[in-house]
Amino acid sequence: MIDNVEWAEKTFGEANLGDPRRTSRLVKLAATLANTPGKPLVNITESPADMEGAYRFIRNESVDATSIAETGFNVTAGQAERHKTLLALEDTTTISYSHKSIRNELGHVNQGNRCRGMLAHSVLLFAPESQEIVGLIEQSRWTRDITTRGKRAKHASTPYTEKEGYKWESASVNMSARLGAKIDDVISVCDREADIYEYLLYKLKTKQRFIVRSMQSRHIEEGENKLYHYASQLKSAGQKQIHIPQKGGRKARNVTLDIVFAPVTLKVPNNKRGESLPLYYVGCVEHGNSKEALCWHLLTNEPITTQAQAQKIIGYYEHRWLVEEYHKAWKSDGTNIEASRLQSKGNVERLVTINAFIAVRILQLKFAKDRPDDSSCEEVLSPKAWKLLWLKRVSKTPPDSAPSLKWAYTELAKLGGWKDTKRTGRASVKVIWQGWFKLQTILEGYELAMSLDLDL
């Protein structure tokens, strides 16, 4: 993890905003926001002049949020070249606001009349071999016309390209344009909402790799069966053990899953025109018949002929939760964009876009705990930084070799005020980042003392 100024320069330094002074302001603003994410600009700018400059940038209608985002996407595309296989983890979320001054500029978000907002579809690149979050490669935002609430009744007669479901194909088109030939190494990983005939057909025709969780038991050409009934008759190819963590009112538990797989051919839906879709099915079903039983029906164009290949597909799908964690870091726990009180949609979009990339940086730090056990903390901290963290937390001479990444995760969290009162071993994004910020302050103080040659 490089310091915030260097990160901001690398991420946004090439932004084409029509004036190099705007780009310089963008870099400075991004570095300031990254230092203390989630705080109002008035509280984190160093001087009244900096505060005024930051607000002028956010309010400048000549600054295009799309241009800001495109620069960050291109940086991610460059970083993707370092990895052999990449998962494109996709999901959609709502960004909601309740303050009245902006309600007229935003649309409905299915949260009643109290809230208005926009929707965002994000694609996060993840490298499974190195267990590394690479970056944000695509993100689109849109608002729903408040007068079209209840439009679902006209869903069948609405053209595919005008439906919200088209976002999946649109995201793949944009991602492919940025990655070029590298798209051949990318596997899109999507939840049930992406189980759309036209989207699956597009991925097959363009030979783009994908894993999509099935939403419905589609008709298949294998016998007279529907997909789920056919899957229930398949012979188990083995079992898989997974741990479901505690969340909200849900208790943590260990789960045994049966694995099945087979080639299948999806028939064209009765209300569609097109061709049958030759795919592979991978099932992952928990023992028992309770309502809480875990059941994944996965569709993919990755060849599946062995249990090992089926397990790899399931393992890839297990990482889809990272994009949900990303949205959480973006919306509330990290950059806290939903707490913004800006007065216009354009201003919100500019601030939201900058914070979209800061949220990735926050998530990268949080995910460090899940890296392999032998990972060194020097993957995220410089030698000087971890030694200062050691002195601060352990209060004795640092060891000759760097401690583990998990050690750094725990100590950064504790530096940020984490107590692990729930005994989960997982700290929130907020306390990890607070610990990171405190460590950067310690590091800056050390560097200043050394530059002045003070005898401390």
C-alpha positions as CSV (number, residue, x, y, z in Angstrom):
1,M,0.0,0.0,0.0
2,I,1.7,3.2,-1.2
3,D,0.9,6.5,0.6
4,N,-2.2,8.4,-0.4
5,V,-0.5,11.2,-2.4
6,E,1.4,8.7,-4.6
7,W,-1.8,6.5,-4.9
8,A,-3.9,9.6,-6.0
9,E,-1.3,10.6,-8.6
10,K,-1.1,7.1,-10.1
11,T,-4.9,6.7,-10.2
12,F,-6.0,10.1,-11.4
13,G,-2.8,11.8,-12.7
14,E,-3.7,11.1,-16.3
15,A,-7.3,12.3,-16.1
16,N,-8.3,14.4,-19.1
17,L,-10.6,17.1,-17.6
18,G,-10.0,19.8,-20.2
19,D,-7.5,21.7,-18.0
20,P,-4.4,20.4,-16.3
21,R,-5.3,22.6,-13.2
22,R,-8.5,20.5,-12.8
23,T,-6.4,17.3,-12.9
24,S,-4.1,18.7,-10.3
25,R,-7.0,19.6,-8.1
26,L,-8.5,16.1,-8.6
27,V,-5.3,14.5,-7.5
28,K,-5.1,16.7,-4.4
29,L,-8.7,16.1,-3.5
30,A,-8.5,12.3,-4.0
31,A,-5.4,12.2,-1.7
32,T,-7.2,14.3,1.0
33,L,-10.3,12.1,0.8
34,A,-8.2,9.0,1.0
35,N,-6.5,10.2,4.1
36,T,-9.7,10.3,6.2
37,P,-12.5,8.7,4.2
38,G,-16.0,9.2,5.2
39,K,-15.4,12.7,6.7
40,P,-17.0,15.9,5.3
41,L,-14.6,18.1,3.2
42,V,-14.9,20.9,5.7
43,N,-13.3,18.7,8.4
44,I,-10.4,17.3,6.4
45,T,-9.1,20.1,4.2
46,E,-5.9,21.7,5.6
47,S,-6.9,25.4,5.0
48,P,-9.9,27.5,3.9
49,A,-8.3,27.8,0.5
50,D,-8.1,24.1,0.1
51,M,-11.7,23.7,1.2
52,E,-12.9,26.3,-1.3
53,G,-10.8,24.7,-4.0
54,A,-12.3,21.2,-3.3
55,Y,-15.9,22.5,-3.3
56,R,-15.3,24.5,-6.5
57,F,-14.1,21.3,-8.2
58,I,-17.0,19.2,-7.0
59,R,-19.4,21.9,-8.2
60,N,-17.7,22.5,-11.5
61,E,-20.2,21.3,-14.2
62,S,-17.3,21.2,-16.7
63,V,-15.8,18.3,-14.8
64,D,-17.2,15.1,-16.2
65,A,-17.5,12.3,-13.7
66,T,-17.2,9.8,-16.5
67,S,-13.8,11.1,-17.4
68,I,-12.6,10.7,-13.8
69,A,-13.8,7.1,-13.7
70,E,-12.3,6.2,-17.1
71,T,-8.9,7.2,-15.9
72,G,-9.2,4.9,-12.9
73,F,-10.6,2.0,-15.1
74,N,-7.5,2.3,-17.4
75,V,-5.2,2.1,-14.4
76,T,-6.9,-1.1,-13.4
77,A,-6.6,-2.5,-17.0
78,G,-2.9,-1.9,-16.8
79,Q,-2.6,-3.7,-13.5
80,A,-4.6,-6.6,-14.9
81,E,-1.8,-7.5,-17.2
82,R,0.2,-8.9,-14.3
83,H,-2.2,-11.7,-13.6
84,K,-2.9,-14.9,-15.5
85,T,-6.6,-15.4,-14.5
86,L,-9.0,-12.7,-13.3
87,L,-12.5,-12.9,-11.9
88,A,-14.8,-10.0,-12.8
89,L,-17.1,-9.9,-9.8
90,E,-20.3,-8.0,-10.6
91,D,-23.2,-6.7,-8.6
92,T,-25.7,-3.8,-8.5
93,T,-26.5,-1.6,-5.5
94,T,-28.6,1.4,-4.6
95,I,-27.2,4.7,-3.3
96,S,-29.9,6.4,-1.3
97,Y,-30.4,9.9,0.1
98,S,-33.2,11.2,2.3
99,H,-32.4,15.0,2.5
100,K,-35.0,17.0,0.7
101,S,-32.7,19.4,-1.2
102,I,-31.7,16.7,-3.7
103,R,-34.9,14.6,-3.9
104,N,-36.1,16.2,-7.1
105,E,-33.0,15.3,-9.1
106,L,-32.9,11.6,-8.2
107,G,-35.2,8.7,-8.8
108,H,-37.0,6.0,-6.8
109,V,-35.0,3.1,-5.3
110,N,-37.9,0.9,-4.1
111,Q,-37.6,2.4,-0.5
112,G,-40.9,4.2,-0.4
113,N,-41.4,7.9,-0.7
114,R,-38.8,8.9,1.9
115,C,-35.7,8.1,-0.1
116,R,-34.5,8.9,-3.5
117,G,-31.2,7.9,-5.1
118,M,-29.4,6.3,-8.0
119,L,-28.3,2.7,-8.8
120,A,-24.8,1.6,-9.6
121,H,-23.5,-1.5,-11.2
122,S,-19.9,-2.3,-10.4
123,V,-17.3,-4.8,-11.8
124,L,-14.4,-5.6,-9.5
125,L,-11.4,-7.5,-10.8
126,F,-9.9,-10.2,-8.5
127,A,-6.9,-12.4,-9.1
128,P,-7.7,-15.8,-7.6
129,E,-4.2,-17.2,-7.9
130,S,-2.5,-14.4,-5.9
131,Q,-5.7,-13.7,-3.9
132,E,-5.4,-10.0,-4.8
133,I,-8.1,-7.4,-5.4
134,V,-6.8,-5.7,-8.6
135,G,-9.3,-2.8,-8.9
136,L,-12.5,-1.4,-10.4
137,I,-12.7,-2.0,-14.2
138,E,-16.3,-0.8,-14.8
139,Q,-19.0,1.0,-13.0
140,S,-22.2,2.6,-14.4
141,R,-24.8,4.7,-12.6
142,W,-28.3,5.6,-13.5
143,T,-31.5,7.0,-11.9
144,R,-35.0,5.8,-12.4
145,D,-37.7,8.2,-13.5
146,I,-40.0,8.6,-10.5
147,T,-43.0,8.6,-12.8
148,T,-42.2,5.1,-14.0
149,R,-42.6,3.4,-10.7
150,G,-44.5,0.2,-11.3
151,K,-43.0,-0.2,-14.8
152,R,-42.5,-3.8,-14.1
153,A,-46.0,-4.5,-15.4
154,K,-44.7,-3.5,-18.9
155,H,-41.5,-5.6,-18.5
156,A,-42.4,-8.2,-21.2
157,S,-43.1,-5.5,-23.9
158,T,-40.0,-3.4,-23.1
159,P,-37.0,-4.0,-25.5
160,Y,-34.1,-5.8,-24.0
161,T,-31.7,-2.9,-24.5
162,E,-34.0,-0.6,-22.6
163,K,-34.3,-2.9,-19.6
164,E,-32.2,-2.6,-16.5
165,G,-31.1,-6.2,-17.1
166,Y,-29.1,-4.9,-20.1
167,K,-26.5,-3.6,-17.6
168,W,-24.8,-7.0,-17.5
169,E,-24.1,-7.0,-21.2
170,S,-23.3,-3.3,-21.3
171,A,-20.7,-3.9,-18.5
172,S,-19.1,-6.7,-20.5
173,V,-18.9,-4.6,-23.6
174,N,-17.2,-1.8,-21.7
175,M,-14.9,-4.1,-19.9
176,S,-13.8,-5.9,-23.1
177,A,-13.1,-2.5,-24.8
178,R,-10.7,-1.6,-21.9
179,L,-9.0,-4.9,-21.5
180,G,-8.6,-5.8,-25.2
181,A,-7.1,-9.3,-25.7
182,K,-6.8,-9.7,-21.9
183,I,-10.5,-10.3,-21.8
184,D,-9.7,-13.9,-22.7
185,D,-8.3,-14.4,-19.2
186,V,-11.4,-12.9,-17.4
187,I,-14.3,-14.8,-16.0
188,S,-17.4,-12.8,-15.2
189,V,-18.9,-14.0,-11.9
190,C,-22.6,-12.9,-11.4
191,D,-25.5,-13.6,-9.1
192,R,-29.0,-14.8,-10.1
193,E,-30.0,-11.4,-11.5
194,A,-27.7,-12.1,-14.5
195,D,-29.6,-15.2,-15.4
196,I,-31.0,-13.6,-18.6
197,Y,-31.2,-15.5,-21.9
198,E,-29.9,-12.6,-24.0
199,Y,-26.9,-12.0,-21.7
200,L,-25.9,-15.7,-21.7
201,L,-26.3,-15.7,-25.5
202,Y,-24.1,-12.6,-25.8
203,K,-21.4,-14.2,-23.6
204,L,-21.4,-17.4,-25.7
205,K,-21.3,-15.6,-29.0
206,T,-18.4,-13.4,-28.0
207,K,-16.6,-16.3,-26.3
208,Q,-16.4,-14.4,-23.0
209,R,-16.0,-16.6,-20.0
210,F,-18.7,-16.5,-17.2
211,I,-20.2,-18.1,-14.2
212,V,-23.8,-17.2,-13.5
213,R,-25.9,-18.4,-10.6
214,S,-29.2,-19.8,-12.0
215,M,-32.4,-17.9,-11.0
216,Q,-34.9,-20.3,-12.4
217,S,-35.3,-23.9,-13.4
218,R,-35.1,-23.5,-17.2
219,H,-36.2,-26.0,-19.8
220,I,-33.3,-28.0,-21.1
221,E,-32.9,-30.4,-24.1
222,E,-31.7,-33.3,-21.9
223,G,-34.8,-35.4,-21.8
224,E,-38.1,-33.8,-20.9
225,N,-36.7,-32.3,-17.7
226,K,-36.3,-28.8,-16.3
227,L,-32.9,-27.9,-15.0
228,Y,-33.3,-28.4,-11.3
229,H,-35.2,-31.7,-11.6
230,Y,-32.5,-33.0,-13.9
231,A,-29.8,-31.8,-11.4
232,S,-31.5,-33.6,-8.6
233,Q,-31.0,-36.9,-10.4
234,L,-27.3,-36.5,-11.0
235,K,-24.9,-38.7,-9.1
236,S,-22.8,-36.8,-6.4
237,A,-19.2,-36.2,-7.6
238,G,-17.9,-35.5,-4.1
239,Q,-18.4,-33.2,-1.2
240,K,-17.2,-29.8,-0.1
241,Q,-16.9,-28.3,3.3
242,I,-17.4,-24.5,3.8
243,H,-17.8,-22.2,6.8
244,I,-20.7,-19.8,6.8
245,P,-19.8,-16.8,9.1
246,Q,-22.1,-15.2,11.6
247,K,-23.9,-12.2,10.1
248,G,-26.7,-10.2,11.7
249,G,-29.1,-12.7,13.3
250,R,-27.6,-15.7,11.4
251,K,-25.3,-18.0,13.4
252,A,-22.0,-19.2,12.1
253,R,-22.1,-22.8,10.9
254,N,-20.1,-25.4,9.0
255,V,-21.8,-26.8,5.9
256,T,-21.3,-30.0,3.9
257,L,-22.3,-29.7,0.3
258,D,-22.8,-32.3,-2.4
259,I,-21.3,-31.4,-5.8
260,V,-22.8,-32.4,-9.1
261,F,-22.0,-31.4,-12.6
262,A,-23.1,-32.1,-16.2
263,P,-23.3,-30.5,-19.7
264,V,-26.7,-29.0,-20.3
265,T,-28.4,-27.2,-23.2
266,L,-30.8,-24.5,-22.3
267,K,-33.8,-24.2,-24.6
268,V,-34.9,-20.9,-26.0
269,P,-37.6,-19.4,-23.7
270,N,-41.1,-19.4,-25.2
271,N,-41.2,-15.6,-25.4
272,K,-37.8,-15.3,-27.0
273,R,-36.2,-15.8,-30.4
274,G,-32.7,-17.3,-30.8
275,E,-30.8,-20.5,-30.3
276,S,-30.3,-23.1,-27.6
277,L,-27.4,-22.5,-25.2
278,P,-24.9,-25.3,-24.7
279,L,-23.5,-24.8,-21.2
280,Y,-22.1,-26.7,-18.2
281,Y,-24.1,-27.0,-15.0
282,V,-22.4,-27.2,-11.5
283,G,-24.6,-27.8,-8.5
284,C,-23.6,-27.3,-4.9
285,V,-26.3,-28.4,-2.4
286,E,-26.3,-28.7,1.4
287,H,-27.5,-31.8,3.1
288,G,-31.0,-31.6,4.6
289,N,-34.2,-29.9,3.6
290,S,-34.4,-26.9,5.8
291,K,-35.3,-23.5,4.4
292,E,-31.8,-22.3,5.3
293,A,-30.1,-25.0,3.3
294,L,-27.5,-23.6,0.9
295,C,-28.1,-24.4,-2.7
296,W,-26.2,-23.0,-5.7
297,H,-27.1,-23.8,-9.3
298,L,-24.3,-22.5,-11.4
299,L,-24.2,-22.1,-15.2
300,T,-20.9,-21.6,-17.0
301,N,-19.1,-22.0,-20.3
302,E,-16.0,-23.2,-18.6
303,P,-15.5,-26.9,-19.6
304,I,-16.4,-29.1,-16.6
305,T,-15.5,-32.8,-16.9
306,T,-13.9,-33.5,-13.5
307,Q,-14.7,-33.0,-9.8
308,A,-11.6,-30.7,-9.5
309,Q,-12.9,-28.5,-12.3
310,A,-16.3,-28.3,-10.7
311,Q,-14.8,-27.4,-7.3
312,K,-12.7,-24.6,-9.0
313,I,-15.9,-23.1,-10.4
314,I,-17.5,-23.2,-6.9
315,G,-14.4,-21.6,-5.4
316,Y,-14.5,-18.8,-8.0
317,Y,-18.2,-18.2,-7.2
318,E,-17.4,-18.0,-3.5
319,H,-15.4,-14.9,-4.1
320,R,-18.5,-13.0,-5.4
321,W,-19.2,-11.7,-1.9
322,L,-16.2,-9.4,-2.3
323,V,-18.1,-7.0,-4.6
324,E,-20.8,-6.8,-1.9
325,E,-18.1,-5.9,0.6
326,Y,-16.9,-3.3,-1.9
327,H,-20.3,-1.7,-2.0
328,K,-20.4,-1.7,1.7
329,A,-17.0,0.0,2.0
330,W,-18.1,2.5,-0.6
331,K,-21.6,3.4,0.7
332,S,-21.3,3.2,4.5
333,D,-18.4,1.6,6.3
334,G,-15.6,3.2,4.4
335,T,-16.1,6.4,2.3
336,N,-19.7,6.8,3.6
337,I,-21.0,8.4,0.4
338,E,-24.6,8.0,1.5
339,A,-23.9,10.5,4.3
340,S,-23.1,13.2,1.7
341,R,-25.4,16.3,1.8
342,L,-24.5,17.8,-1.6
343,Q,-27.3,19.7,-3.3
344,S,-27.2,18.4,-6.9
345,K,-27.0,15.2,-8.8
346,G,-23.9,16.3,-10.7
347,N,-22.0,17.2,-7.5
348,V,-22.9,13.9,-6.0
349,E,-21.7,11.9,-9.0
350,R,-18.3,13.6,-9.0
351,L,-17.8,12.9,-5.3
352,V,-19.2,9.4,-5.6
353,T,-16.9,8.6,-8.5
354,I,-13.7,9.6,-6.7
355,N,-14.7,7.7,-3.6
356,A,-15.5,4.6,-5.7
357,F,-11.7,4.1,-6.2
358,I,-10.9,5.0,-2.6
359,A,-13.3,2.2,-1.5
360,V,-11.3,-0.3,-3.6
361,R,-8.1,0.8,-1.7
362,I,-9.9,0.4,1.6
363,L,-11.2,-3.1,0.7
364,Q,-7.7,-4.2,-0.4
365,L,-6.4,-3.4,3.1
366,K,-9.3,-5.3,4.7
367,F,-8.9,-8.3,2.5
368,A,-5.3,-8.7,3.5
369,K,-6.4,-11.0,6.4
370,D,-7.7,-13.6,3.9
371,R,-4.4,-13.9,2.0
372,P,-2.3,-17.1,2.5
373,D,-0.9,-17.7,6.0
374,D,2.7,-17.3,4.8
375,S,2.1,-13.9,3.2
376,S,4.5,-11.2,4.5
377,C,3.2,-7.9,5.8
378,E,5.6,-6.3,3.3
379,E,3.0,-7.0,0.7
380,V,1.1,-4.0,2.1
381,L,3.5,-2.2,4.4
382,S,7.0,-0.9,3.7
383,P,9.8,-2.2,6.0
384,K,9.9,1.1,7.8
385,A,6.1,1.2,8.3
386,W,5.8,-2.3,9.8
387,K,8.8,-1.7,12.1
388,L,7.2,1.5,13.4
389,L,3.9,-0.5,13.9
390,W,5.8,-3.1,15.8
391,L,7.4,-0.5,18.1
392,K,4.0,1.1,18.6
393,R,2.1,-2.1,19.4
394,V,4.7,-4.5,20.8
395,S,7.2,-2.0,22.3
396,K,10.4,-3.9,21.7
397,T,13.0,-4.3,19.0
398,P,11.5,-5.5,15.7
399,P,12.5,-8.9,14.4
400,D,14.9,-9.3,11.5
401,S,12.3,-10.8,9.2
402,A,8.9,-9.2,8.5
403,P,5.9,-10.7,10.4
404,S,2.8,-12.0,8.6
405,L,0.1,-10.1,6.8
406,K,-2.4,-11.3,9.4
407,W,-0.3,-9.8,12.2
408,A,-0.3,-6.5,10.4
409,Y,-4.1,-6.7,9.9
410,T,-4.7,-7.3,13.6
411,E,-2.3,-4.7,14.8
412,L,-3.6,-2.0,12.4
413,A,-7.2,-2.8,13.6
414,K,-6.1,-2.5,17.2
415,L,-4.3,0.7,16.4
416,G,-7.7,1.9,15.0
417,G,-9.5,1.0,18.3
418,W,-10.7,-2.5,17.5
419,K,-11.4,-4.7,20.6
420,D,-12.9,-7.8,18.9
421,T,-15.8,-7.9,21.3
422,K,-17.8,-10.2,19.1
423,R,-14.9,-12.7,19.0
424,T,-15.2,-13.0,15.2
425,G,-11.6,-12.1,14.4
426,R,-12.8,-9.7,11.8
427,A,-12.5,-5.9,12.1
428,S,-14.6,-3.4,10.3
429,V,-13.3,-1.4,7.4
430,K,-13.5,1.8,9.5
431,V,-11.2,0.7,12.3
432,I,-8.7,-0.8,9.9
433,W,-8.5,2.4,7.9
434,Q,-8.3,4.5,11.1
435,G,-5.3,2.3,12.2
436,W,-3.8,2.8,8.7
437,F,-4.2,6.5,9.0
438,K,-2.6,6.6,12.4
439,L,0.3,4.6,11.2
440,Q,0.8,7.0,8.3
441,T,0.8,9.9,10.8
442,I,3.5,8.1,12.8
443,L,5.5,7.4,9.7
444,E,5.3,11.1,8.6
445,G,6.4,12.2,12.0
446,Y,9.4,9.8,11.9
447,E,10.4,11.0,8.4
448,L,10.2,14.6,9.5
449,A,12.3,14.0,12.6
450,M,14.9,12.2,10.5
451,S,15.0,15.0,7.9
452,L,15.6,17.5,10.6
453,D,18.2,15.2,12.3
454,L,16.5,15.6,15.7
455,D,17.8,13.6,18.6
456,L,14.6,11.9,19.7
